[in-house]
Amino acid sequence: MLRFQTITIALMGAALAATAATSASAETIWQQHHPRRVEVNDRLANQNRRIMAERREGELTRAQARSLRGQDRAIRAEERAYASEHNSHLTRGEQRQLNRQLNTVSREIAR
């Protein structure tokens, strides 16, 4: 019984290590080839952190935070739609448009 558990644990560890290695290399490749998407998605992640911080500090109500997150989700969906049209890339114009939308949400967070 102990041998079976040891083998099971070893296999689970190997599977986890393989998954982690694959994820890390895929992320690196994605970042190298899609800098405009990386910028937009980094800004979305930063805004999410800001929304959480403002909510935690009581500067935003639950409804305001929900609304801001909804706007960010819409921007992320638009980014994905653009990328699907251009072989996983964004054009400069699309990036500019998304950044304008992100700037609007950012100003709303700051209010």
N, C-alpha and C positions, 0 to 999 in steps of 0.2 A: 504494500500500500504506500509506503514512504517513497519507494522508487517511482511509482506512478505520479505522485504529487510533485516530486523533484523534476521529472520529465515535463509535466504539464507547466510548471512554473518556468522552466527553461524555454519552452516553446513560446509561452506568452511573452517572455522578455525579449526573445528574438523577434517576434512579430511586432512588438512595440518599437523596438530599435529600428527595424526596417521601415515602419510607418513614419517615424520621426525623421529619418534620413531622407526619405522620399519627399516629405513635406518641406523640409529645409531647402533641398535642391530645387524643388519646383518654385518656391517662393523667390529664390535668388534669380532663377531664369526669368520669372515673370517680371521682377523688378528691373532687370537689365534691359528688357525689351519693351517695356511699357512705362516710361517715365511720366508721361502725362497722367496716366491712370493712377500711378503710385501717388502723385501729388494730390490729386482729387480725393483719393481714398484716405490718405494721411490727414487731410483737412477734415474729412467727415469723422474720422476717429477722434481727432482733437476736439471737434465740436461736441461730440458725444461726451467726452470727458468733462468739458466745460459745463454742459447741461447738467450732468450728474453733480458736479461741484456746486453749482448755483442752487440746485434743488436741495442738496444736503445743507447748504447754508441758509436756506429759507428765502432766497432771493427770487426763486421761481415757484409758482404753484404747481401742483401735479398736472393740472390741465395745460398750463403753459409748456411744461416739459414735454408732455405727450404731443402737443401740437408741433413743437420744434423738432422732436424726433420724427414725427410724420413727414415734415418738410425734408429732413435729411434722408429719410427712406425714399422719398420721391426723387431726390437728386441722385441717390445711388442707383435707383432703377433706370433713370435716364442715362446715367453713365454706362451702365451695362448694355442698354439698348444701342447707344452710340458705338460701343466697342464691338458689339455683335455685327454691326454693319461694316466695320473696317478691319476685319481680321484681328480683333482684340486690341486695336489702337484707337486713340482719340485724335481728331484733327486739332489744330491750334484753335480754330474757331469754336469747336465744341468745348474744348478746355476753357476758353475764355468765358463762354456762356455758363458753364457749370460753376466757374469761379465767381461770376457775378451773383449767381443764385446763392452760393455759399457765403458771400459777403453779406447778402441781405439777412440770411439766417444768423450770421455771426453778430451783426448789429442788434438783432432782436434778443440774442442771448445777453448781450452787454447792457441792455436797457434795464 
